[in-house]
């Protein structure tokens, strides 16, 4: 597996990295292309986000930038909040499925941006081809008239 899993959390959740690995084992390798690591932290540390967004956002995708590969960050304060016993128990029971859902959503980001890029370039190619066909049709029509 070429996606690194880093756990930077103070919460004692047993085999958290193994749970993320199990989710990633199901995903085909071509869908993980471009994603270098998944960081599991207590909260998302992104200074450009407001405090309310950081407190409620379950995950954040960091796209590829100059000198750095794409990576995702997962917040445990949203997935496994500190609550009283019944709510804490329910959040722990649902942690695995919530974690799987967040990882699946975040791993799809590179693919969706790739698909968007391909769609944009395909649209440009279609418009160029359409223009060329129209100009050649006009040329043929003008030759027929003369």
N, C-alpha and C positions, 0 to 999 in steps of 0.2 A: 504494500500500500504506500503510495507516494504522498498522501496527505498527512501532515503531522498534526497531532492533537496535543495541545498544551493546556494544562489545567492550572489556572491562577486564581483559585478560589480558596477561601477560608472554611467553607462549608464542608463538613465531613460526609461526603456521599460515596458510598462504597462502589468501587469499580466504575467510576464515571467515564474515564477514558475508554474502558473496554465497551461500555454501552454505546459510545459514539462510534467506535470501531465496528461494532456489530451492525449499526445502521449503515455505515459506509461500505460494508462488505456486500450489501444487497445492490448497491448502485453500480452500474457498469463503469468501467474505467474511463471510457470516452466522455462520460458526463462529468467526471471529476477533473478533466484536463483544464489546467489554468488555475486551479485552487491549490494553494501551497500549504495552508494550515487552517485549523479551526482552533480558536482560543476560547476556552470556557472560563469565564471570570464571574466575580460577584455582581458587578455592574459593568455596563458598557462605558468605556472611557474615551469618549469622542468630544473634544472641546467645541466643535461646531454645532453640536446638538444642544437643545435647551435642557434644563434640569428635568422637566416633566417628560420629555421624550426619552431621556436616558433612564428614567425610573420605570417607564412602561414598555419600552421596546424590548422584545425578547431576543432579537438578534440583529446584527448589522453586517452587511456585506461591504468589504473594502475592495474596490476594483483595482486592477493592475495599474500601477503608476511607475514612473521612471525609476528603475533600480529596485523595484519591489513587486513581488508577485501578488496576485489577488488572494485574499484571505477573508475568513468570516469570524465574527465574534459573537458568542452566546452569553446571555446574562442569566445567571442562576437566581438572582433576586426576583425575577419575573416568573421563571419556571418552577422554582421551589421557594416560595416566600416564607418568611418567618411569621407564623401564625400560631394560634392556640392549637392544642392537640388534635381535635378532629379535622380542622382544615389542613394542618401540617401533614397528617396522615394521608389525607386524600391527595394532596399535592405530591407527596412522595410516591404514592401508587400510580399517579398519572405522569410522573416525571419521564419515564422511559418513552411513552407514546408522544408526549409533548416535545421531548428532545428529538425524537425521530422526525416529527413534523417540521420542526425548525431546521434541522439539518437538511432534510429533503428540499425545503423551500430555498435555503441558502445555496445549496449546490446547483440549483437550477438557474441561478443568476447568470453565471458565465454563458450558459447555453442560450438563455433568452436574449442577452446582449449580442451574442454571436448571431442569433436568428434575426434580430432587429437590424444588425449591420448587413447581413445577407439580403434581407428584404429591401433595405434602402438601396443597396448596390444593384439588386435585380430590377428595382423600379427605375433606376437611372438608366440601366441598359435597355429596358423596354422602351423608355421614352426616346432614347437615341435611335434605336432600331425603327421605331414608329416614324420618327422624323425622316430618316433616310428612305424608308419605303415611300412615304408621302412625296418626298422630293423626286425620287426616281419615277414614281407614277406620273407626276406632273411633267417631267421631262419626256416621257414616252407619249403622253397625250399631246404635248406641244409638237413633237416630231410627226405624229399622225396628222395633225392639222396642217402642217406645211407640205 
